[in-house]
Amino acid sequence: MTTAGRRPHSGRPYAFSLRRLSLCFGLIALVLLAAGTALKAGVRAADDHPVAAVALGLLALAAAVLVRRRRVRVTRTAALGPSAPGDVLTPDAIVPAAPMEELLEVEEPLEVEEPLEEVGFEAMSAEEFEQAVADLCRRDGCRTAEVVGGAGDLGADVLAVTQDGQRLVIQCKRYDAAHKVGSQDLQRFGGTCFAVHDAHIAAVVTTSEFTEPALEYAAQCGILCLDGQALATWASTGSAPWTE
């Protein structure tokens, strides 16, 4: 199979031909002569038959206008793209541009669901509650606060160092409202918080309440007790209870 291509260039330069130049000038002279003769004939005919000359001029003008319109139509068709044979561009086929108001219209923002309410301390697991208490300590200026609760913690669930360098030992009791922290809980914690953990500040934090004997023992040993109401106040106000 062969493909069409350019003829190979021979590499020889084109030579100047006086014969070709003379032929070109001769053709130009003949065209000018013919145009001059036709012009003279037209002038004579106009003098002899002015009505016919005017009619011929009008026909020539009409032909020029038709040719011009056809060129404009071809140009518009090419700009609109190819169409099927026989298709005619009608005013109904032209899609009007969208109004400026629609173009500038901003879409409405998507609806955002309401944020979920914060989970209360009572709904947390024991591990989550201990972590929440440690987070409160860090929030209120403690240098360090880590959860150490678990088997063998000897009563310490959170160990922290306050802003002024005091060692803070906290025991967390996530109890329901019907389960109060009793004196036995305080006694077990009191036996380790100072002697074992070297606490400068010892605290018991619960989601419930303390019994009266537990509060009396805590007051004798210098243990800070935070019940559910005091815990909620601590979380909302941001005031560290060991500084009060």
ChimeraX attribute file (.defattr): number of C-alpha atoms within 10 A of each C-alpha:
attribute: neighborCount
match mode: 1-to-1
recipient: residues
	/A:1	2
	/A:2	4
	/A:3	4
	/A:4	5
	/A:5	6
	/A:6	5
	/A:7	6
	/A:8	6
	/A:9	7
	/A:10	6
	/A:11	6
	/A:12	6
	/A:13	7
	/A:14	6
	/A:15	6
	/A:16	8
	/A:17	8
	/A:18	9
	/A:19	8
	/A:20	10
	/A:21	10
	/A:22	10
	/A:23	11
	/A:24	11
	/A:25	11
	/A:26	11
	/A:27	11
	/A:28	11
	/A:29	12
	/A:30	11
	/A:31	12
	/A:32	11
	/A:33	12
	/A:34	12
	/A:35	12
	/A:36	12
	/A:37	12
	/A:38	12
	/A:39	12
	/A:40	12
	/A:41	12
	/A:42	14
	/A:43	14
	/A:44	13
	/A:45	14
	/A:46	14
	/A:47	11
	/A:48	11
	/A:49	12
	/A:50	13
	/A:51	12
	/A:52	12
	/A:53	17
	/A:54	12
	/A:55	11
	/A:56	12
	/A:57	12
	/A:58	12
	/A:59	12
	/A:60	11
	/A:61	12
	/A:62	12
	/A:63	11
	/A:64	11
	/A:65	12
	/A:66	11
	/A:67	11
	/A:68	11
	/A:69	11
	/A:70	10
	/A:71	12
	/A:72	12
	/A:73	11
	/A:74	10
	/A:75	11
	/A:76	11
	/A:77	14
	/A:78	11
	/A:79	9
	/A:80	9
	/A:81	7
	/A:82	9
	/A:83	11
	/A:84	6
	/A:85	6
	/A:86	6
	/A:87	8
	/A:88	10
	/A:89	12
	/A:90	7
	/A:91	8
	/A:92	7
	/A:93	8
	/A:94	8
	/A:95	7
	/A:96	8
	/A:97	7
	/A:98	8
	/A:99	8
	/A:100	8
	/A:101	8
	/A:102	8
	/A:103	9
	/A:104	8
	/A:105	8
	/A:106	8
	/A:107	6
	/A:108	6
	/A:109	6
	/A:110	6
	/A:111	6
	/A:112	6
	/A:113	6
	/A:114	6
	/A:115	6
	/A:116	6
	/A:117	6
	/A:118	6
	/A:119	8
	/A:120	10
	/A:121	20
	/A:122	16
	/A:123	12
	/A:124	14
	/A:125	11
	/A:126	16
	/A:127	14
	/A:128	13
	/A:129	21
	/A:130	24
	/A:131	21
	/A:132	16
	/A:133	23
	/A:134	21
	/A:135	17
	/A:136	17
	/A:137	26
	/A:138	18
	/A:139	15
	/A:140	16
	/A:141	16
	/A:142	21
	/A:143	15
	/A:144	17
	/A:145	22
	/A:146	17
	/A:147	18
	/A:148	17
	/A:149	20
	/A:150	11
	/A:151	7
	/A:152	8
	/A:153	13
	/A:154	17
	/A:155	25
	/A:156	24
	/A:157	22
	/A:158	22
	/A:159	22
	/A:160	22
	/A:161	21
	/A:162	22
	/A:163	14
	/A:164	9
	/A:165	12
	/A:166	14
	/A:167	18
	/A:168	24
	/A:169	26
	/A:170	28
	/A:171	25
	/A:172	22
	/A:173	21
	/A:174	24
	/A:175	17
	/A:176	14
	/A:177	12
	/A:178	8
	/A:179	14
	/A:180	19
	/A:181	25
	/A:182	16
	/A:183	18
	/A:184	12
	/A:185	16
	/A:186	24
	/A:187	14
	/A:188	12
	/A:189	22
	/A:190	21
	/A:191	14
	/A:192	18
	/A:193	23
	/A:194	16
	/A:195	9
	/A:196	12
	/A:197	18
	/A:198	13
	/A:199	19
	/A:200	14
	/A:201	19
	/A:202	26
	/A:203	25
	/A:204	24
	/A:205	23
	/A:206	26
	/A:207	26
	/A:208	20
	/A:209	24
	/A:210	23
	/A:211	12
	/A:212	12
	/A:213	14
	/A:214	19
	/A:215	19
	/A:216	14
	/A:217	17
	/A:218	21
	/A:219	12
	/A:220	8
	/A:221	15
	/A:222	13
	/A:223	21
	/A:224	16
	/A:225	23
	/A:226	21
	/A:227	18
	/A:228	20
	/A:229	13
	/A:230	16
	/A:231	18
	/A:232	14
	/A:233	14
	/A:234	16
	/A:235	18
	/A:236	9
	/A:237	8
	/A:238	13
	/A:239	15
	/A:240	16
	/A:241	16
	/A:242	11
	/A:243	6
	/A:244	5
